[in-house]
Amino acid sequence: MKHTLILLLLLTLCACSNPQEQPRDSIDLTGAWVLRHVEFPSGTEEDHSMQGEGTSCLIYDRENRLCVCNISTTPTGLLIQPIGITTVTLVDKGGGEWLYLEDGDPRPLQVSDSTITIQRMGVRYTYSCADDIYSEWG
């Protein structure tokens, strides 16, 4: 319950921030992204869902903050447990290429309309956009 209140406070603060105008050719990660698929360097893969123990959820705000949570479904609704908050920086390298940094650590990033893939230590994590969760909580 305490973690849920902390997350609600964080999301309320995010919703109150002044949105900054994004250039047309920039990427905007603002919102919630739910982990769906993991690919390991060994070639093994795992699919993830919010059922059971749940999965990872990334919530980006417009102030370069990232809240990492675990999200799962219960008979009474969604359970969101905050894990940590970090700072994210996106640097336009030109030609549609972007540098993605989490607390200054570079991570390869691929972005499509509804998914993002972030590589950490050789493991590729694919998240799908969860606008419904972000609009409800944000």
N, C-alpha and C positions, 0 to 999 in steps of 0.2 A: 504494500500500500504506500509506504514511504517513497519507494522508487517511482511509482506512478505519479505521485504528487510532484516530485522533482521534475519528471518529464513534462507534465502539464505546465509547470511554471516555465520551463525552458521553451516550450512551444509557444506559450503566450508571449514571452519576450520576443521570440522570433517574428511572430505575427505583428507585433507593435513596431518593429524596426522600419525605417524608411527604405522602401525598395529603390535600388539604384537602377538607372537605365542601363540595359545591356546593349552593347553594339550588336548589329544584325548578324554578324558573322561569328559571334562568340557562342560559347556553350554555357548553359545554365543548368547546374545540378540541383538547384533549389527544390526541395521536396523530400519525399520518402522513397527509398529504394530497398527492395526486399531481396535477399540472397536466394537464388534459384538453382545455381549450378556451380560446381567447383571442378577444375581440371588440375591434376597434379602432374609434375614433371615426369613421373613414372608412366604416365599414360592412363592411369585410373581416373575415373570420374564419379562424382556424387551429385544427385539431385537433392534439393532441399525444399521443404514446405513449412507452413506455419502450424501444421498439425503436430500433435505430440509435444516434444520438447521445444519445438519451434525452430526459428532460423534467425540469422543476423539481419538487422535493419539499419540502414544508414539514413540519417536525417540531416540534410544540408540546409542552412539558412542563408540569407543574403549578406551576412556579415562575415563570411569565410569560416564559420564554425561548423563542425561535424559532430553530431551526437551518434555514437554507436550504441545500439540497443539489441536485445534479444526480443523477438516478437513471436507469440504463439496464440493459438485460439483455444478458448475454454468454452464450456457450455454456457457461460454467462457473458462472453464477449472476448475481446482482445486483451491479452496480457503483455504489457511492454515493460521490460526491465532495462533501465539504462546501464551501460557498461562503462562509458567514458566519453569525454569531450576532447576534441582535438581541433587544430587549426588547419585549414586547407587553402592552398594557393594554386591558382591556375595561371600559367604564363603562356601567352600566345607566341609561339615560335615562328609563326608565319606559314603561309601555304596550307592552312587547315590543321597544322600540327600543334599539339598542346603539351605542356609539361605540367604534370599533376604532382603536387607536393603535399604530404601529410606531415605536419610538424617539421617541415624542412626536408623530409626524406622523399626523394623522387620515386614515383611509381608509374609504370606504363599504364596508360588509360586509353580505352576505346569507347566511343560514345555513338549510339544510334538513337533513333526516335524513342524507343521504349526500354532500352537496356544500356547499362554501363558495365564494362569489364575492367577490373583493377587487378594488376599483377603484384603480388607481394612474395618475395623470396622464391620466385619461379612458379608459384601457385596462382592460377587465374580464377578470380571470383567474378561471376556474372550475376548482376542484380537487375531486377525488373522494376520499372517505375510503378509506384504505388500511390498515385495521385488521390485515390479515394481515402487512403489512410491519412495523407498529409492534409487534405482539405477538412477532414473530420476533426483531426487533432490540432491542426495549425490555425 
